[in-house]
Amino acid sequence: ANVKSDSILCGGGGFTSDAWTQIRADVLGVELRVLAQKEPGIMGAATMAAIGVGQYADFADAYDALALFDRTFTPDQAKHAQYNDLYGLYKEAISINASLGKRISQLNSATGSR
């Protein structure tokens, strides 16, 4: 979407591991702020209900009152650069593999093999 952000707000099961969250921050190259609430889906449903009954005027008000963050992960820029290099190699490998796959498929079609 070509949207740039200095910080990403996240939470839930995939963000319970500090090691994996740090890896994500390093790969993405942006700060990750992890919600203190361990079930953000439930929190979202409760937030919509609270807005619906007039507890909060809108999502901005509810966010200001309810969104609490307990951990922040700052990317290691050296690791981010390494991950970018590895991603470039990965994209190149995928492209080469796709080309080889097409050639193998053409050979199989020409010989009648499956």
N, C-alpha and C positions, 0 to 999 in steps of 0.2 A: 504494500500500500504506500510505499515511500514515505512512511511516517517515522520521524526520528524522535527519540525520547532520551532524556538524561537518566531516567529512572523508570523501572517497571515495577508495578505493584503486583504481588503474586501471593498464592496461598494454596492450601490443600495438600493432599497426599504426596504429590510429587515434590513438594517443597519441604518435607519433614526432614530430609537428609541434608545436613549442612554441607557435606562433601559434594553432593550432586548440585546443590544450589550454587556453590562457589564455581563449579565447572560451568554451569549455565551462564553465570555472570561473566566469566572469562571468555566463553565462546561468543556471547552477544556483545561484550565490550561495554555494558551499561550496568549501573547499580541496580540491584534487586532488593526490594523491600518486602519482607515476608509478613503477612498478616498474623497477628497473635491468635485469631480465631482459627481453629484447626479444621473447621468445616465451612468454607466460604459459601458453598451452595445453600446451606441451611441459613447462614447469615443473610444471604441475598433474599431468600424467601421471607424471612422475618422482617427485613428492611422494607420490602414491598408491602407487606401486611401493615407495618407501622405507618407507612405513607398513606396507605388506603384508609386507615382509620383516623388519619389526621394527626398522628404523633409527630410527624415531620412534614414540612411543606413540600419537599421534593428530595431527589436523590442527593443533591449537594448538601442539604442540611443533614440528612441521615448519614452521609459519608463522614462529615465533620464530627458528628457525635459518636459514631460507632466503629469506624475503621481505626483499629489500633495495630501498630506494627511492633514486633518484638525483636526482629533481626534485620540487619542490613548487610549486603554482600557487595563489596567494591571489586570491580574487575582488576585483575593483574594484567596490565597492558602488554607486558612481554609475552605472557601466555596467550593473550588475545591475538597478537601478531602470529604466534606459532599456529594457533587454530585456524587463522585465515589462510596461512600457507598450506596447511593440511587440507583445508576445504578446497583450495584451488587444485591440488593434486587429486582429490576425490572427484571433482567435476570433470577433470581431464580423463580419469580412469573410467568414469561412467560413459563419457562420450566415446572413448575407444572401445569399450565393451559393447556398446550399442552398435557400433559399426561392425565389429566382429560378429555379433549376433545376426545381423542382417546378411552378412556374407555366408555364414554357416547355413542360415535358412535358405538362401538362394542355391547353395550347393546341394542341400537336401532335396529341394524342389526339383532341381535338374536331374538328380539321380534317382528320384522316386523314393528316397529313404525317409523314414520318419523317426 
